[in-house]
C-alpha cells in the first residue's frame, strides 16, 4: 500500500504535463493557421473592428490597398484595373464603405487607376489625390470628370513631395522625390508613407531603383512595418539598399498568380529573403489584411484567392 514510488510518479506527471503542453501548442498553431485564412467575410469584417487596418485586395495584376481607421474612415491607394473593379467594389461594400476620404492614384497606368471609375461611381470619394504634374493626362481628366459628376463637393488634390495629410488618427506623407522622370510614368509614381502611432505602411507604386535611391537621399523617414513591394515585385525596383532602410517585417507583392511578367522577379525575392521579411503575394494568398494597434502590426487575416473562386462574378 505504501510502496508508492514518488520520483516515478513525479516523472510521470511531468511527462503528462509536457505531453499536454505539446498538444496544446500544436492545437494553438493549427487554430492560428485556420483563423488567419477565412472565407467568411462577416468574420473578417468583425476581426477588423476598432483597429487600423490595411487590406491588400487581390485585384489580379494590379494594386489596390484599402486603409480603414478605427472610427470607420476609409482611404484607398490605387484601384487595380478595370477588369477587376467588380471585385474591388464588392470588397468595399462588404466592409460597409460608403465614403472614401482619400482615393490616391499613384500613377496613370491602367493596373492602378483602371478600377477607379467604378469606385468613384459607387462611393462618395471626397478627395482624389494625384501627382500634380499629371493633372492634364487623359486618365486623370476622366477621373476628375467622373468624380465631379458623382459628387460636386469632391476635390481633386494635386500632391507634391513633402505634402502631409491627416487621415483619422493616422497621417500620410508624400515621399516621392522632387523632379521625377516625367517621361516614365512608373518613375513618377506617388510614394507615400502612412503612419499610425508608432507603426507605418509604405507604398511606392511602380517607382524604380533610381527613384528608391532618390528617396534614400531625400532623408525622408522610410522605416516601415509593411512595404507594398515596388512595381509588383519587379527587379527594376526593390533594391537591397532601399529594402534594408525600409526594413519591413512584411512585404506584400500585389500581382496575379502566374502573371505574364514573371512577377515577383527572382532578384527581388532574393533581396526580400536577405532582409528576413515575411513575403506574401495577393495572387497566391488572396486578400491580405494587417492590423495595427499603433504599437505593433500583425497579419490579421487572409482570404483565399477570390480571383480563382469568383471568376463568374468578375
Ligand atoms: Zn503597376
Boltz pocket constraint, residues with backbone or C-beta under 6 A from the ligand:
constraints:
  - pocket:
      binder: B
      contacts: [[A, 62], [A, 63], [A, 109], [A, 111], [A, 112], [A, 206], [A, 231], [A, 232]]
      max_distance: 6.0
